[in-house]
Amino acid sequence: MLSKKKLIPVFRPNYGKEEIKAVTEVIKSGWIGLGPKTEEFERRFAAYVGAPYAVALNSATAALHLALLAAGIGPGDEVIIPSLTFVSTAHAVVYVGATPIFADIETETLCISLEDVEHKITKKTRAIIPVHYGGQPCDLDELKRIADAYNIIIIEDAAHACGTVYNNKKIGSISPFTTFSFHAVKNLATGDGGMITVKDKKTAEYLRRLRWVGINKDTWDRLEDIFEDENKSYRAYGWHYEIDELGYKCHMNDINAALGLVQLKKLEKSNKKRRELAKRYTKQLKNLPQITCPVIKPGIISAQHNYVIRTKNRDRIHLFLREKNISTGVHYMPIHLQPYYRKLYPKISLPVVETEWKKLLTLPLYPQLTNKDQDYIMECIENFFIK
């Protein structure tokens, strides 16, 4: 048994000496804002997912917001989203003046129900934002069929899916826009941060202006080379820039990017470890009839951001495990049930999500989770049902 002083968290960033060194080097360089490390991180991340372009931001919320703007979504438009997601997915739609239309989820994967999506499409529908819950993507082939039939754009919310592979393609390389989260609890953690991957240069350039208050050249690009001799060159500040459109202050900085570059190198190994731990959970917990374990569909290599079981005893198990120094979470309370959105949409009924969310319990999952600690977690869960 664990000592009373040791707490097993739900998530933990996978940081070590490499991250400390990377951040130290940036601080010593004197350039900590939007600069060369951010540019390098964008380039390497795009190459990793197989996208032509990537634009780094200060959060995934900003990524969703700017992706909607770049897609031309605005007042009078409707955007279909699942209710089972973090609230930023809905907030970003409201930020641009559009209307979020909440869709139900699939019972098996907890991803957006494509059947319900088709029922919710109107003449005002301009976009669909699928959320790849836990790292399991929705059926993107079927979603693309629906989107193409109605001339609707897809903006993937891949906050949980950094490193996920869908039918031999990395998430981030498939749709016109894909947004990622690098929040402290995510698989690739930069403290906070986000990314948008896109397919064309013009859109990438527009997003880079939007993230830096509409300025057509960021500070790093405005530096000018001054050559004094054959062996040395110096860069000096160039002050001139122009603003042609309204923008926002939501770019990434080089401290976050330095963390991101190290984390990107670790990502495949970290995700593999997450999948191994998830398989250990499933192997043992699937024998408990009171629990439903998450599934991974064929053709998917999941980033396995979290491990969410379902049980009617959710709240009691949560309290029981807390007494055993094991942290758990709930991802998520449906957005349409939150007070703000309930006032806006008082008559919405989404039967699957309203049933299933009450059963959700997120168990600890991160690369540093030891087999010993995981065995203890599973033992405690089994003991709960025995008692």
Steps between C-alpha positions, in 0.01 A plus 500: 500500500608858437594733782242760593733776379522376142231625263450350156385784270269465200756662267866595527724680247785282373781749571867442572846651466462553124209738549689693770801533272289613203325772699827614657657541156210716384521722807876539455455587134312818588221417255200358682205631297373390160822404328724232351398219737133555420580493130699178541225340708243581232719351230577181692142450617368539145751242380404263782128498420551525124341841454638766265470778761459543876432820695589513871275679749469555873211255546272254325213738576674762287564234235128423472414871499745587223418191295134604497597852391726367226217274384279807461256403775309789655161642605203310363698179452448176690778265609421145615703374795470214750377593845753267665813715478682778678307825492752673269355310204170685548648830620711535185185480289336771709814717478454536123129577533381164371259259669619168646260215425548216746500144369473177693777240526554137406460264793802290408768765434353811671581691178245712314205308357512537123138390479403790725729733303298435185178568690637834623614636162307803374552761231697700757748221581849607392731276703526187712752465783553133590683436828725194513407396851787345697705463181241290313403693185150498363427336164668767288425325172128505567519852639673617182227339292238694695697824491562478125132426431394820676805715418599524867855549628658268759711644782641217709536552874798275564576619853512133608648359181857623464669203335183306416503312168179457301514245217877548458476882512602717791228718643594849381551399138143418402259794533528866388555605863614296799554655843722360776545568870835512680352573842693372802301175521516413130719237332724774362511759778650848465341639817237651276478534126326390185550437130301513178602289203382606154559400140569828317752779540250785466294375796812447710616856430157636591502306829846638582369853456190428706704365793718815514233777507485518121865599453636382167846424639577359843793636698735219403426550130570873536859442608741599227840344432793741514823351366814661641757258362530158338502310829228669705146621444274691732124543506347839577144597580287614207212715616274515196180294473143550384158398630237420240246319718380446856711244682544349844784453749527124522834387356729246664832606655843341479494364856191294422641407161826379656299270725299392198806402301620269778153362560458429129811282505350302789146479365509166319664325795267669750189410302618141469535483877149644541361230272680230696357629827153522345522137389595399856195681633270337246642151547416503871199729528301347213433206732292723726140495369430834669756678278510587130852557369586732208535353152740570217349448157678308219743706295576729794824550692381715787700769676316365808479839668290363782339180624131541573293220648123506535311379804172579673702520822710791367463746789540237772814358336641850459468563874624152589815541288563847639516346847766266359706798371400437139378798299233457235310742279191541283545596134254665456175644624312558171521861385127530433440428870729781618301798637617744231395279210195360677359854506564534128368155408248396768320241285792294370481127561799275425406162649828311453732765642256578782508134600865416445670803657365401841704180476834649386805467721851588381772284656865604542696468176839646412834354382659505847219297656668186631357151472505483878289813537266388223458160665410680822237708318342191344515313830314784671233502228452124535480532878229762465274256318586209731394709799 
